[in-house]
Amino acid sequence: MPQAVSWKRRLKNVLFIDLKTVAGEPSLLAVDPRLQRQWEEKSRHFRAEDELSAAGWYDRRAAFYAEFGKIICIGVGGLFFNDADQPNLKVKLLSNDDERTILNEFLTIVNRYPPGELVLCAHNGKEFDFPYLCRRLMVNGLPLPPALQIAGKKPWEIPHRDTLEQWQFGDKRHFVPLDLLAAVLDVPGRPLEWMGDRTSEVYYREHDWPRIEQYARDSVVMLVQVYLRMVGAPLVADEHIVNSD
């Protein structure tokens, strides 16, 4: 029982999130001229490593930068426990062509939590998901919720959790994709269909929303299961994973 109490305490008020991002426009030619010039400058060091043009690198990399990309889907997962202490997972997908709509829906969710009690969890969240969210909220003129007012704070003042950081054990050079971490930790589940650099292509060229949403759902479920493994908690059985409207 004490062990169960320990991991249940670590899961209280934890909201698991995964962002799916794409380039802000279908191609570099469609980008505002001022931003085009900035991308030309930013992509210089990419082009030094590869013969791709600035436009080619825009298609491949712009999604990863909040200044040049946008959010098209946020996968959100929340855990609860039944009377037998079995974990159950609710997954909600916030997806829309309009980024502002997604962000407002996300704010509605996080604002349900008491101020100061919400803990976000993501894979590489401290380097990507959390700052990307903050920047895109600011770009869209939306307020930062208390949980994301992290600018200027010391690392120990930020309660959010990051499965990549936990796996690094201080070795910041050691990047491990979520899919690989799940395999190493023997977490069951379907492998992710692609890496993040393909999302723009699936969105702009294939217009395949069902695949994007499945990718987001699979990512959140994998994130939750990896985190549970890391804290020594039982994994969520497939029959206890449900979609939330």
Secondary structure in CASP SS format (residue, H / E / C, confidence):
PFRMAT SS
TARGET T0000
AUTHOR 0000-0000-0000
METHOD secondary structure of the structure
MODEL  1
M C 1.00
P H 1.00
Q H 1.00
A H 1.00
V H 1.00
S H 1.00
W H 1.00
K H 1.00
R H 1.00
R H 1.00
L C 1.00
K C 1.00
N C 1.00
V E 1.00
L E 1.00
F E 1.00
I E 1.00
D E 1.00
L E 1.00
K E 1.00
T E 1.00
V E 1.00
A E 1.00
G C 1.00
E C 1.00
P C 1.00
S C 1.00
L H 1.00
L H 1.00
A H 1.00
V C 1.00
D C 1.00
P H 1.00
R H 1.00
L H 1.00
Q H 1.00
R H 1.00
Q H 1.00
W H 1.00
E H 1.00
E H 1.00
K H 1.00
S C 1.00
R H 1.00
H H 1.00
F H 1.00
R H 1.00
A H 1.00
E H 1.00
D C 1.00
E C 1.00
L C 1.00
S C 1.00
A H 1.00
A H 1.00
G H 1.00
W H 1.00
Y H 1.00
D H 1.00
R H 1.00
R H 1.00
A H 1.00
A H 1.00
F H 1.00
Y C 1.00
A C 1.00
E C 1.00
F C 1.00
G E 1.00
K E 1.00
I E 1.00
I E 1.00
C E 1.00
I E 1.00
G E 1.00
V E 1.00
G E 1.00
G E 1.00
L E 1.00
F E 1.00
F E 1.00
N C 1.00
D C 1.00
A C 1.00
D C 1.00
Q C 1.00
P E 1.00
N E 1.00
L E 1.00
K E 1.00
V E 1.00
K E 1.00
L E 1.00
L E 1.00
S E 1.00
N C 1.00
D C 1.00
D C 1.00
E H 1.00
R H 1.00
T H 1.00
I H 1.00
L H 1.00
N H 1.00
E H 1.00
F H 1.00
L H 1.00
T H 1.00
I H 1.00
V H 1.00
N C 1.00
R C 1.00
Y C 1.00
P C 1.00
P C 1.00
G C 1.00
E C 1.00
L C 1.00
V E 1.00
L E 1.00
C E 1.00
A E 1.00
H C 1.00
N C 1.00
G H 1.00
K H 1.00
E H 1.00
F H 1.00
D H 1.00
F H 1.00
P H 1.00
Y H 1.00
L H 1.00
C H 1.00
R H 1.00
R H 1.00
L H 1.00
M H 1.00
V H 1.00
N C 1.00
G C 1.00
L C 1.00
P C 1.00
L C 1.00
P C 1.00
P H 1.00
A H 1.00
L H 1.00
Q C 1.00
I C 1.00
A C 1.00
G C 1.00
K C 1.00
K C 1.00
P H 1.00
W H 1.00
E H 1.00
I C 1.00
P C 1.00
H C 1.00
R E 1.00
D E 1.00
T H 1.00
L H 1.00
E H 1.00
Q H 1.00
W H 1.00
Q H 1.00
F C 1.00
G C 1.00
D C 1.00
K C 1.00
R C 1.00
H C 1.00
F C 1.00
V C 1.00
P C 1.00
L H 1.00
D H 1.00
L H 1.00
L H 1.00
A H 1.00
A H 1.00
V H 1.00
L C 1.00
D C 1.00
V C 1.00
P C 1.00
G C 1.00
R C 1.00
P C 1.00
L C 1.00
E C 1.00
W C 1.00
M C 1.00
G H 1.00
D H 1.00
R H 1.00
T H 1.00
S H 1.00
E H 1.00
V H 1.00
Y H 1.00
Y H 1.00
R C 1.00
E C 1.00
H C 1.00
D C 1.00
W H 1.00
P H 1.00
R H 1.00
I H 1.00
E H 1.00
Q H 1.00
Y H 1.00
A H 1.00
R H 1.00
D H 1.00
S H 1.00
V H 1.00
V H 1.00
M H 1.00
L H 1.00
V H 1.00
Q H 1.00
V H 1.00
Y H 1.00
L H 1.00
R H 1.00
M H 1.00
V C 1.00
G C 1.00
A C 1.00
P C 1.00
L C 1.00
V C 1.00
A C 1.00
D H 1.00
E H 1.00
H H 1.00
I E 1.00
V E 1.00
N E 1.00
S C 1.00
D C 1.00
END
